[in-house]
């Protein structure tokens, strides 16, 4: 069975593996860093193709990654701008 799902690169482990959180359930998959698409980093959003429980292809979704990063930056700036914010102001 072939499934294509969205995933986020959650973290890197020991400089060798990337931990991906796949789908709404955020199921963890470990992928060798060398198999990631060029330009992929922690927080990147990717499409993964899964066959028989194994990731067989990855595609970087650069526009979605950038849009997500922009939303997170906007929320962080809103928190920083509050008078009683616990976040440091620059």
DRENMIPA-323114 format. One record per atom (N, C-alpha, C, O, CB): chain; x, y, z; residue in three letters; residue number from 0. Coordinates in steps of 0.05 Angstrom, whole numbers, padded with zeros to 5 digits. Atoms other than C-alpha are relative to their C-alpha. Glycine has a CB too. Example, Ala and Ser with C-alpha at 12.3 -4.5 7.8 and 13.67 -1.06 7.14 Angstrom:
('A',(00018,-00024,00000),'Ala',0);
('A',(00246,-00090,00156),'Ala',0);
('A',(00018,00024,00000),'Ala',0);
('A',(00039,00024,00013),'Ala',0);
('A',(-00020,00001,00025),'Ala',0);
('A',(-00016,-00024,-00001),'Ser',1);
('A',(00273,-00021,00143),'Ser',1);
('A',(-00015,00022,00014),'Ser',1);
('A',(-00005,00044,00018),'Ser',1);
('A',(00009,00009,-00029),'Ser',1);
// end
This chain:
('A',(00017,-00024,00000),'Unk',0);
('A',(00000,00000,00000),'Unk',0);
('A',(00018,00025,00000),'Unk',0);
('A',(00037,00026,00015),'Unk',0);
('A',(-00019,00000,00024),'Unk',0);
('A',(-00015,-00025,00003),'Unk',1);
('A',(00026,00069,-00019),'Unk',1);
('A',(-00015,00023,00012),'Unk',1);
('A',(-00038,00028,00005),'Unk',1);
('A',(00006,00005,-00030),'Unk',1);
('A',(00012,-00024,-00012),'Unk',2);
('A',(00011,00130,00024),'Unk',2);
('A',(00019,00023,-00003),'Unk',2);
('A',(00043,00021,-00001),'Unk',2);
('A',(-00005,-00006,00030),'Unk',2);
('A',(-00015,-00025,00000),'Unk',3);
('A',(00033,00202,00015),'Unk',3);
('A',(-00011,00017,00021),'Unk',3);
('A',(-00035,00024,00021),'Unk',3);
('A',(-00001,00014,-00029),'Unk',3);
('A',(00009,-00015,-00023),'Unk',4);
('A',(00030,00243,00078),'Unk',4);
('A',(00019,00023,00005),'Unk',4);
('A',(00042,00023,-00004),'Unk',4);
('A',(-00003,-00018,00025),'Unk',4);
('A',(-00017,-00022,-00008),'Unk',5);
('A',(00057,00308,00106),'Unk',5);
('A',(00014,-00008,00026),'Unk',5);
('A',(00003,-00022,00043),'Unk',5);
('A',(-00016,00026,00004),'Unk',5);
('A',(-00016,00005,-00024),'Unk',6);
('A',(00111,00306,00159),'Unk',6);
('A',(00016,00025,00006),'Unk',6);
('A',(00020,00042,-00011),'Unk',6);
('A',(00018,-00025,-00003),'Unk',6);
('A',(-00018,-00021,-00008),'Unk',7);
('A',(00155,00353,00198),'Unk',7);
('A',(00025,-00013,00010),'Unk',7);
('A',(00025,-00033,00024),'Unk',7);
('A',(-00013,00019,00021),'Unk',7);
('A',(-00025,00009,-00010),'Unk',8);
('A',(00228,00343,00212),'Unk',8);
('A',(00003,00011,00029),'Unk',8);
('A',(00006,00035,00032),'Unk',8);
('A',(00025,00008,-00018),'Unk',8);
('A',(00001,-00008,-00028),'Unk',9);
('A',(00227,00344,00288),'Unk',9);
('A',(00028,00006,00011),'Unk',9);
('A',(00032,00026,00025),'Unk',9);
('A',(-00013,-00021,00017),'Unk',9);
('A',(-00026,-00004,-00012),'Unk',10);
('A',(00300,00336,00306),'Unk',10);
('A',(00020,-00019,-00014),'Unk',10);
('A',(00013,-00037,-00029),'Unk',10);
('A',(00000,-00006,00030),'Unk',10);
('A',(-00021,00017,00009),'Unk',11);
('A',(00367,00306,00288),'Unk',11);
('A',(00013,-00015,00024),'Unk',11);
('A',(00015,-00003,00046),'Unk',11);
('A',(00022,00016,-00016),'Unk',11);
('A',(-00011,00016,-00022),'Unk',12);
('A',(00398,00250,00330),'Unk',12);
('A',(00028,-00009,-00008),'Unk',12);
('A',(00031,-00022,-00029),'Unk',12);
('A',(-00019,-00024,00006),'Unk',12);
('A',(-00027,00009,00004),'Unk',13);
('A',(00473,00238,00335),'Unk',13);
('A',(00012,00007,-00027),'Unk',13);
('A',(00031,-00007,-00036),'Unk',13);
('A',(00001,-00030,00003),'Unk',13);
('A',(-00011,-00008,00025),'Unk',14);
('A',(00486,00274,00270),'Unk',14);
('A',(-00004,-00020,-00023),'Unk',14);
('A',(00008,-00017,-00044),'Unk',14);
('A',(00028,00006,00003),'Unk',14);
('A',(00004,00021,00020),'Unk',15);
('A',(00462,00213,00232),'Unk',15);
('A',(-00029,-00004,-00009),'Unk',15);
('A',(-00035,-00011,-00032),'Unk',15);
('A',(00011,-00026,00010),'Unk',15);
('A',(00028,00006,00005),'Unk',16);
('A',(00386,00207,00237),'Unk',16);
('A',(-00017,00025,00003),'Unk',16);
('A',(-00011,00042,00020),'Unk',16);
('A',(-00010,-00022,00018),'Unk',16);
('A',(00020,-00020,-00003),'Unk',17);
('A',(00328,00254,00227),'Unk',17);
('A',(-00025,-00013,00010),'Unk',17);
('A',(-00033,-00034,00000),'Unk',17);
('A',(-00005,00016,-00027),'Unk',17);
('A',(00025,00010,-00010),'Unk',18);
('A',(00265,00242,00267),'Unk',18);
('A',(-00023,00016,-00013),'Unk',18);
('A',(-00025,00040,-00009),'Unk',18);
('A',(-00002,00002,00032),'Unk',18);
('A',(00023,-00012,00014),'Unk',19);
('A',(00202,00256,00226),'Unk',19);
('A',(-00025,-00006,00016),'Unk',19);
('A',(-00029,-00029,00024),'Unk',19);
('A',(-00002,-00009,-00029),'Unk',19);
('A',(00026,00004,-00012),'Unk',20);
('A',(00133,00265,00256),'Unk',20);
('A',(-00020,00000,-00023),'Unk',20);
('A',(-00024,00021,-00036),'Unk',20);
('A',(-00007,00022,00022),'Unk',20);
('A',(00016,00003,00024),'Unk',21);
('A',(00085,00239,00203),'Unk',21);
('A',(-00030,00000,00006),'Unk',21);
('A',(-00039,-00014,00025),'Unk',21);
('A',(00008,-00026,-00014),'Unk',21);
('A',(00029,00000,-00002),'Unk',22);
('A',(00011,00254,00196),'Unk',22);
('A',(-00010,00014,00025),'Unk',22);
('A',(00006,00024,00041),'Unk',22);
('A',(-00010,-00027,-00002),'Unk',22);
('A',(00013,-00013,-00023),'Unk',23);
('A',(-00038,00281,00246),'Unk',23);
('A',(00007,-00015,00026),'Unk',23);
('A',(00007,-00003,00048),'Unk',23);
('A',(-00030,00001,-00003),'Unk',23);
('A',(-00007,00016,-00024),'Unk',24);
('A',(-00019,00224,00294),'Unk',24);
('A',(00029,00005,00008),'Unk',24);
('A',(00037,-00003,00030),'Unk',24);
('A',(-00005,-00029,-00005),'Unk',24);
('A',(-00029,-00006,-00005),'Unk',25);
('A',(00054,00248,00290),'Unk',25);
('A',(00015,-00025,00006),'Unk',25);
('A',(00031,-00026,00025),'Unk',25);
('A',(00002,00020,00023),'Unk',25);
('A',(-00015,00025,-00003),'Unk',26);
('A',(00080,00177,00283),'Unk',26);
('A',(00029,00006,-00006),'Unk',26);
('A',(00035,00018,-00027),'Unk',26);
('A',(-00012,-00022,-00018),'Unk',26);
('A',(-00029,-00004,00003),'Unk',27);
('A',(00156,00177,00290),'Unk',27);
('A',(00012,-00019,-00020),'Unk',27);
('A',(00007,-00044,-00019),'Unk',27);
('A',(00014,-00001,00027),'Unk',27);
('A',(-00016,00016,00018),'Unk',28);
('A',(00200,00153,00234),'Unk',28);
('A',(00028,00011,00001),'Unk',28);
('A',(00032,00035,00003),'Unk',28);
('A',(-00011,00001,-00030),'Unk',28);
('A',(-00028,-00008,00000),'Unk',29);
('A',(00276,00154,00234),'Unk',29);
('A',(00010,-00003,-00029),'Unk',29);
('A',(00007,-00024,-00041),'Unk',29);
('A',(00017,-00016,00020),'Unk',29);
('A',(-00010,00001,00027),'Unk',30);
('A',(00309,00171,00168),'Unk',30);
('A',(00029,00010,00000),'Unk',30);
('A',(00035,00029,00014),'Unk',30);
('A',(-00017,00018,-00020),'Unk',30);
('A',(-00028,-00010,00001),'Unk',31);
('A',(00384,00177,00153),'Unk',31);
('A',(00001,00029,-00011),'Unk',31);
('A',(-00013,00035,-00031),'Unk',31);
('A',(00017,-00019,-00017),'Unk',31);
('A',(-00002,-00028,00009),'Unk',32);
('A',(00402,00251,00145),'Unk',32);
('A',(00008,00001,-00029),'Unk',32);
('A',(-00001,00019,-00043),'Unk',32);
('A',(00020,00015,00018),'Unk',32);
('A',(-00009,-00001,00028),'Unk',33);
('A',(00436,00235,00079),'Unk',33);
('A',(-00023,-00005,-00019),'Unk',33);
('A',(-00020,00002,-00043),'Unk',33);
('A',(00022,-00022,-00004),'Unk',33);
('A',(00023,00005,00018),'Unk',34);
('A',(00368,00214,00051),'Unk',34);
('A',(-00020,00024,-00001),'Unk',34);
('A',(-00040,00023,-00016),'Unk',34);
('A',(-00015,-00024,00009),'Unk',34);
('A',(00018,-00023,00000),'Unk',35);
('A',(00335,00282,00066),'Unk',35);
('A',(00004,00016,-00026),'Unk',35);
('A',(00025,00016,-00037),'Unk',35);
('A',(00005,00018,00025),'Unk',35);
('A',(-00003,-00018,00023),'Unk',36);
('A',(00320,00330,00009),'Unk',36);
('A',(00020,00023,00006),'Unk',36);
('A',(00022,00031,00029),'Unk',36);
('A',(-00028,00011,-00008),'Unk',36);
('A',(-00019,-00022,-00003),'Unk',37);
('A',(00372,00384,-00002),'Unk',37);
('A',(-00015,00025,00011),'Unk',37);
('A',(-00037,00032,00002),'Unk',37);
('A',(00014,00007,-00027),'Unk',37);
('A',(00012,-00024,-00012),'Unk',38);
('A',(00357,00445,00042),'Unk',38);
('A',(-00018,-00006,00023),'Unk',38);
('A',(-00028,00012,00037),'Unk',38);
('A',(-00016,00015,-00020),'Unk',38);
('A',(00017,00007,-00023),'Unk',39);
('A',(00316,00406,00093),'Unk',39);
('A',(00015,00004,00026),'Unk',39);
('A',(00039,-00001,00028),'Unk',39);
('A',(-00009,-00030,-00003),'Unk',39);
('A',(-00012,-00005,-00026),'Unk',40);
('A',(00328,00424,00166),'Unk',40);
('A',(-00022,-00005,00021),'Unk',40);
('A',(-00045,-00011,00014),'Unk',40);
('A',(00012,00028,00003),'Unk',40);
('A',(00020,00003,-00021),'Unk',41);
('A',(00293,00418,00233),'Unk',41);
('A',(-00022,00020,-00004),'Unk',41);
('A',(-00017,00044,-00009),'Unk',41);
('A',(00013,00004,00029),'Unk',41);
('A',(00023,-00017,00004),'Unk',42);
('A',(00223,00446,00227),'Unk',42);
('A',(-00010,00000,-00029),'Unk',42);
('A',(-00032,00010,-00034),'Unk',42);
('A',(00006,00027,00008),'Unk',42);
('A',(00009,00001,00028),'Unk',43);
('A',(00219,00433,00151),'Unk',43);
('A',(-00024,-00018,-00003),'Unk',43);
('A',(-00026,-00039,00011),'Unk',43);
('A',(00023,-00009,-00018),'Unk',43);
('A',(00023,00016,00006),'Unk',44);
('A',(00154,00406,00124),'Unk',44);
('A',(00006,-00015,-00026),'Unk',44);
('A',(00016,-00003,-00045),'Unk',44);
('A',(-00026,00017,-00002),'Unk',44);
('A',(-00006,00017,00023),'Unk',45);
('A',(00160,00348,00075),'Unk',45);
('A',(-00024,-00018,-00006),'Unk',45);
('A',(-00040,-00024,00012),'Unk',45);
('A',(00025,-00017,00005),'Unk',45);
('A',(00018,00021,00007),'Unk',46);
('A',(00116,00301,00037),'Unk',46);
('A',(00016,-00026,00001),'Unk',46);
('A',(00038,-00027,-00008),'Unk',46);
('A',(-00013,00004,-00029),'Unk',46);
('A',(-00014,00026,-00001),'Unk',47);
('A',(00134,00229,00052),'Unk',47);
('A',(-00018,-00020,-00014),'Unk',47);
('A',(-00042,-00020,-00012),'Unk',47);
('A',(00005,-00009,00030),'Unk',47);
('A',(00013,00022,00013),'Unk',48);
('A',(00116,00169,00010),'Unk',48);
('A',(00007,-00025,00016),'Unk',48);
('A',(00030,-00031,00019),'Unk',48);
('A',(00008,-00003,-00030),'Unk',48);
('A',(-00004,00024,-00017),'Unk',49);
('A',(00106,00107,00053),'Unk',49);
('A',(-00011,-00024,-00014),'Unk',49);
('A',(-00034,-00025,-00023),'Unk',49);
('A',(-00013,00004,00028),'Unk',49);
('A',(00008,00026,00011),'Unk',50);
('A',(00104,00036,00026),'Unk',50);
('A',(00005,-00021,00020),'Unk',50);
('A',(00028,-00024,00030),'Unk',50);
('A',(00014,-00005,-00027),'Unk',50);
('A',(-00003,00022,-00020),'Unk',51);
('A',(00092,-00022,00073),'Unk',51);
('A',(00014,00009,00025),'Unk',51);
('A',(00031,-00005,00036),'Unk',51);
('A',(00015,-00023,-00013),'Unk',51);
('A',(-00011,-00009,-00025),'Unk',52);
('A',(00110,00020,00133),'Unk',52);
('A',(00027,00012,-00001),'Unk',52);
('A',(00039,00019,00019),'Unk',52);
('A',(00000,-00021,00020),'Unk',52);
('A',(-00027,-00011,00004),'Unk',53);
('A',(00175,00046,00104),'Unk',53);
('A',(-00001,00025,-00017),'Unk',53);
('A',(-00015,00025,-00038),'Unk',53);
('A',(00019,-00021,-00012),'Unk',53);
('A',(-00002,-00025,00017),'Unk',54);
('A',(00190,00117,00078),'Unk',54);
('A',(00017,-00006,-00024),'Unk',54);
('A',(00041,-00014,-00020),'Unk',54);
('A',(00010,00024,00017),'Unk',54);
('A',(-00015,00005,00025),'Unk',55);
('A',(00212,00109,00006),'Unk',55);
('A',(00006,00025,-00016),'Unk',55);
('A',(00023,00024,-00033),'Unk',55);
('A',(-00016,-00019,-00017),'Unk',55);
('A',(-00006,-00025,00014),'Unk',56);
('A',(00211,00182,-00017),'Unk',56);
('A',(-00007,00024,00018),'Unk',56);
('A',(-00026,00022,00034),'Unk',56);
('A',(-00015,00001,-00027),'Unk',56);
('A',(00004,-00025,-00015),'Unk',57);
('A',(00215,00252,00013),'Unk',57);
('A',(00001,00023,-00020),'Unk',57);
('A',(00017,00024,-00038),'Unk',57);
('A',(00021,00003,00022),'Unk',57);
('A',(00000,-00024,00016),'Unk',58);
('A',(00198,00319,-00019),'Unk',58);
('A',(-00003,00024,00018),'Unk',58);
('A',(-00022,00025,00033),'Unk',58);
('A',(-00023,-00001,-00022),'Unk',58);
('A',(00001,-00024,-00017),'Unk',59);
('A',(00213,00386,00014),'Unk',59);
('A',(-00022,00018,-00010),'Unk',59);
('A',(-00024,00023,-00034),'Unk',59);
('A',(00027,00014,-00001),'Unk',59);
('A',(00022,-00019,00006),'Unk',60);
('A',(00152,00432,00016),'Unk',60);
('A',(00009,00028,00010),'Unk',60);
('A',(00002,00037,00032),'Unk',60);
('A',(-00027,-00008,00013),'Unk',60);
('A',(-00013,-00025,-00009),'Unk',61);
('A',(00191,00498,00019),'Unk',61);
('A',(-00020,00022,00005),'Unk',61);
('A',(-00017,00036,00025),'Unk',61);
('A',(00019,00009,-00022),'Unk',61);
('A',(00019,-00021,-00005),'Unk',62);
('A',(00131,00545,00012),'Unk',62);
('A',(-00016,-00004,00026),'Unk',62);
('A',(-00020,00015,00041),'Unk',62);
('A',(-00020,00001,-00024),'Unk',62);
('A',(00014,00006,-00025),'Unk',63);
('A',(00093,00510,00068),'Unk',63);
('A',(00018,00004,00025),'Unk',63);
('A',(00009,00014,00045),'Unk',63);
('A',(-00011,-00028,00000),'Unk',63);
('A',(-00019,-00004,-00022),'Unk',64);
('A',(00155,00510,00112),'Unk',64);
('A',(00004,00029,00006),'Unk',64);
('A',(00003,00037,00029),'Unk',64);
('A',(00028,-00013,-00007),'Unk',64);
('A',(-00004,-00029,-00004),'Unk',65);
('A',(00166,00585,00101),'Unk',65);
('A',(-00025,00012,00012),'Unk',65);
('A',(-00023,00030,00029),'Unk',65);
('A',(00007,00013,-00027),'Unk',65);
('A',(00025,-00011,-00011),'Unk',66);
('A',(00093,00600,00114),'Unk',66);
('A',(-00004,-00006,00030),'Unk',66);
('A',(-00012,00010,00045),'Unk',66);
('A',(-00025,-00010,-00016),'Unk',66);
('A',(00002,00009,-00028),'Unk',67);
('A',(00094,00560,00179),'Unk',67);
('A',(00020,00016,00017),'Unk',67);
('A',(00013,00025,00039),'Unk',67);
('A',(00006,-00030,00003),'Unk',67);
('A',(-00020,-00016,-00015),'Unk',68);
('A',(00158,00596,00201),'Unk',68);
('A',(-00009,00029,00004),'Unk',68);
('A',(-00005,00040,00025),'Unk',68);
('A',(00027,-00001,-00015),'Unk',68);
('A',(00011,-00027,-00003),'Unk',69);
('A',(00126,00663,00187),'Unk',69);
('A',(-00022,00002,00020),'Unk',69);
('A',(-00022,00021,00036),'Unk',69);
('A',(-00010,00010,-00028),'Unk',69);
('A',(00021,00000,-00020),'Unk',70);
('A',(00065,00646,00228),'Unk',70);
('A',(00011,-00002,00028),'Unk',70);
('A',(00002,00012,00047),'Unk',70);
('A',(-00020,-00024,-00005),'Unk',70);
('A',(-00013,00003,-00026),'Unk',71);
('A',(00109,00624,00286),'Unk',71);
('A',(00014,00026,00008),'Unk',71);
('A',(00012,00034,00032),'Unk',71);
('A',(00020,-00024,00000),'Unk',71);
('A',(-00014,-00025,-00006),'Unk',72);
('A',(00150,00688,00282),'Unk',72);
('A',(-00020,00022,00008),'Unk',72);
('A',(-00015,00037,00026),'Unk',72);
('A',(00017,00009,-00023),'Unk',72);
('A',(00020,-00020,-00006),'Unk',73);
('A',(00087,00731,00282),'Unk',73);
('A',(-00011,-00005,00028),'Unk',73);
('A',(-00015,00014,00044),'Unk',73);
('A',(-00023,-00001,-00020),'Unk',73);
('A',(00010,00006,-00027),'Unk',74);
('A',(00060,00695,00344),'Unk',74);
('A',(00020,00007,00022),'Unk',74);
('A',(00013,00018,00043),'Unk',74);
('A',(-00008,-00029,00002),'Unk',74);
('A',(-00021,-00006,-00019),'Unk',75);
('A',(00126,00702,00380),'Unk',75);
('A',(00003,00031,00003),'Unk',75);
('A',(00006,00040,00026),'Unk',75);
('A',(00027,-00012,-00009),'Unk',75);
('A',(-00002,-00030,-00002),'Unk',76);
('A',(00129,00777,00364),'Unk',76);
('A',(-00024,00011,00015),'Unk',76);
('A',(-00021,00030,00030),'Unk',76);
('A',(00001,00012,-00028),'Unk',76);
('A',(00023,-00009,-00015),'Unk',77);
('A',(00058,00785,00391),'Unk',77);
('A',(00005,-00005,00030),'Unk',77);
('A',(-00002,00012,00046),'Unk',77);
('A',(-00025,-00015,-00009),'Unk',77);
('A',(-00005,00006,-00028),'Unk',78);
('A',(00079,00751,00456),'Unk',78);
('A',(00021,00019,00011),'Unk',78);
('A',(00018,00029,00034),'Unk',78);
('A',(00010,-00029,00003),'Unk',78);
('A',(-00021,-00018,-00009),'Unk',79);
('A',(00142,00794,00461),'Unk',79);
('A',(-00011,00028,00004),'Unk',79);
('A',(-00001,00043,00021),'Unk',79);
('A',(00023,00000,-00020),'Unk',79);
('A',(00009,-00028,-00001),'Unk',80);
('A',(00102,00858,00451),'Unk',80);
('A',(-00020,00005,00023),'Unk',80);
('A',(-00026,00028,00029),'Unk',80);
('A',(-00014,00007,-00026),'Unk',80);
('A',(00018,-00003,-00023),'Unk',81);
('A',(00055,00845,00510),'Unk',81);
('A',(00016,00013,00023),'Unk',81);
('A',(00039,00008,00028),'Unk',81);
('A',(-00012,-00027,00009),'Unk',81);
('A',(-00013,-00014,-00022),'Unk',82);
('A',(00070,00890,00570),'Unk',82);
('A',(00010,-00019,00021),'Unk',82);
('A',(00032,-00015,00032),'Unk',82);
('A',(-00019,00019,00013),'Unk',82);
('A',(-00008,00018,-00022),'Unk',83);
('A',(00073,00832,00619),'Unk',83);
('A',(00012,-00026,-00011),'Unk',83);
('A',(00009,-00047,00001),'Unk',83);
('A',(-00024,-00006,00017),'Unk',83);
('A',(-00011,00024,00013),'Unk',84);
('A',(00109,00784,00572),'Unk',84);
('A',(00023,-00012,00017),'Unk',84);
('A',(00039,00003,00028),'Unk',84);
('A',(00010,00007,-00028),'Unk',84);
('A',(-00022,00014,-00013),'Unk',85);
('A',(00156,00732,00602),'Unk',85);
('A',(00023,-00004,-00020),'Unk',85);
('A',(00044,-00015,-00012),'Unk',85);
('A',(-00010,-00027,00011),'Unk',85);
('A',(-00020,00003,00020),'Unk',86);
('A',(00195,00732,00537),'Unk',86);
('A',(00018,00025,-00001),'Unk',86);
('A',(00008,00048,00003),'Unk',86);
('A',(-00012,-00005,-00028),'Unk',86);
('A',(-00019,-00023,00001),'Unk',87);
('A',(00257,00776,00531),'Unk',87);
('A',(-00006,00017,-00024),'Unk',87);
('A',(-00012,00006,-00046),'Unk',87);
('A',(00030,-00010,-00001),'Unk',87);
('A',(00003,-00019,00022),'Unk',88);
('A',(00250,00837,00488),'Unk',88);
('A',(00028,00007,-00010),'Unk',88);
('A',(00046,00011,00005),'Unk',88);
('A',(-00015,00025,00008),'Unk',88);
('A',(-00026,-00007,00012),'Unk',89);
('A',(00306,00852,00439),'Unk',89);
('A',(00001,00030,-00004),'Unk',89);
('A',(00021,00040,-00014),'Unk',89);
('A',(00004,-00015,-00026),'Unk',89);
// end
